[in-house]
Amino acid sequence: MATEPGLGGAGCRLLYRVRLHARQNRRAYPHSLDRDLRSVASAIDGGYLVRLNDDPHFVTMTEKGDEFLDLLMRCE
């Protein structure tokens, strides 16, 4: 599995869940669903996810996150 520095396997799976949630529910992902908050923090710090301004308990994918996940899906 191709990973970026600071974004391990758990972080990659998190990006996939965020995208899947957005496509199925057409809304931001509530990061409280994740037990591993380190992955959430790493993805935010790395610029893959961003917290919503009006509700910091929700995250959405950034362009960088979308591009990385597309690359990751092509590799696998």
N, C-alpha and C positions, 0 to 999 in steps of 0.2 A: 504494500500500500504506500503510495507516495504521500508524504506529509511535509508540511512546512515547519520551520523551526517554531517551537512553542505551540504547535497544534498537532497533537498525537492522534491515535486512532479514535479515542473517545471524542475528540473535537471534530473529526471528520464525520463521525456518525451523528453528532449534534447538528452539523450543517445540513446533513441529509434530512434529519427530522424537521428542522426549521422549514426547509423548502417544501417538504411533503405536507406539513401542516398548513402552510400558506396556500398551497394549491388546492387542498381538500376543503379548507374552511374559509379561505379568502380573508384571512386576518393574521395579525402578528402572533408569534409564538410566545406563550407564557413560560418564561424560563423556570418558573417554580415547579414545572413538571419534571425537571431534571434533578437527580440526586447529586450529581457531580458538578458543583458550582465552579470548580476550578476550570473545567472545560469551557463553561460559559464565559468566565472572566478572561481566559486566554484568547478565545475567539473575538471578544470585544476589544481587548488590547491589541490583537493582531490586525484589526480592521475588517474582519470577516462578518461580524454582526454589529449592529448598533441598537442601543436602547431607544425606545420611543420617548420623545420629549414630554408628552402629556401623561405617560404612564411608564415609569422605569422598570416595571415588572414584565414588560413585553419587549421582545427583540425581533428585528427583521434583518434579512440578508443585505449586505452591501454589494456593490458591483464586484468588488474583489472576492467576496465570498461566493457569489454566483459563478464567476470565472474559474475559481479554484475547484469548486464542486464539479463543474462541467469537465475540467481537465481530469479530475480524479475519476469520474465516471467513464471517461473514454479509456483511461489506462486499465481499468478493471474490466 
